[in-house]
Amino acid sequence: MQDPAEQFNGIAAEIARRVKAADLTVAVAESLTSGALSNALGAGHDASDWFRGGVVAYAEAVKRELLGVTAESVTSAQCARELAAGVARVLGADAAVAVTGVGGPESADGEPAGIVFAAVTVQGATHDARFKFDGDPSHVVHQTVRAALELLRDALPPAP
């Protein structure tokens, strides 16, 4: 069986180059992707040197109690930002990426299926993005992983 992370090898390699060149560490907080984002980063080159780990914060209580989310809705840009900041703090990372949203097939928290909020923080500077993906829950997860990896890559300093 093929590892799903293999489709993200190129972007994970670029993230690895950038974080190693900048001497940064990375952490992940993920909800709807249930570990797929951590899996993709963990497959990156020399990940044990720069990848601190991830928290699969699927339950609302984990988001709030472990990662410090205060956002009214756990399906929001504010929640994604707080997840990123929280996992960076908890795991002692310089950079973090976080995702939350509605994988589907039904809507949740007043948001339609396919709505995803992602955020990245690098040394305290945080920004977020909102995406709308189509397809079944599996397709939404894969599109989310790719978008989150790209968001992280683009927030990191370029490698020389």
C-alpha positions, -999 to +999 in steps of 0.1 A: +000+000+000+013+034-009+019+060+019-005+090+013+023+113+023+043+104-009+022+128-030+035+156-008+072+146-010+082+176-031+067+203-009+078+185+023+113+185+009+111+223+003+098+229+038+127+208+052+152+228+032+138+261+044+135+252+081+169+237+082+185+267+065+168+290+090+174+267+119+137+265+128+115+238+142+079+231+131+047+218+148+013+210+136-023+213+150-049+196+130-085+188+133-103+176+101-071+161+086-067+137+116-029+133+114-025+135+076-006+168+078+018+155+104+023+124+083+033+145+053+058+166+073+071+136+092+081+121+058+103+151+051+141+149+049+157+147+083+123+154+099+137+143+133+159+174+132+132+200+127+097+185+131+086+188+168+054+169+163+017+174+160-015+175+180-046+160+164-072+182+181-103+166+168-124+170+199-134+206+209-122+200+244-086+192+231-086+224+211-097+244+241-080+227+271-047+217+255-041+243+229-059+273+245-085+280+218-110+307+230-127+313+196-165+311+198-165+287+168-140+260+164-146+263+127-132+297+121-101+317+112-096+327+148-096+291+159-070+282+133-048+311+145-052+300+181-044+264+172-012+274+155-001+296+184-011+270+209+007+241+193+038+262+188+038+270+225+030+235+237+056+218+216+082+245+217+083+252+180+094+282+161+068+277+134+034+260+133+006+253+109-029+245+119-061+234+101-098+232+111-129+230+091-157+209+077-147+178+058-182+169+051-203+154+039-227+175+061-223+211+072-212+219+107-209+249+130-229+269+104-203+263+077-209+242+046-189+210+038-155+218+023-148+250+042-113+250+057-095+275+078-057+273+081-032+294+099+006+295+101+028+312+126+065+317+122+084+332+151+053+350+163+040+363+130+007+347+122-016+348+092-046+327+081-064+316+050-099+303+042-105+277+015-135+261-001-128+226-014-151+203-034-154+166-032-160+139-006-144+141+028-113+122+016-107+147-012-113+177+012-086+162+035-061+158+007-067+193-007-064+207+029-030+190+035-017+204+002-030+239+010-016+239+045+018+227+034+019+254+008+009+280+034+037+269+057+062+268+029+053+303+017+056+317+053+091+303+058+122+322+047+135+309+013+165+286+015+197+301+001 
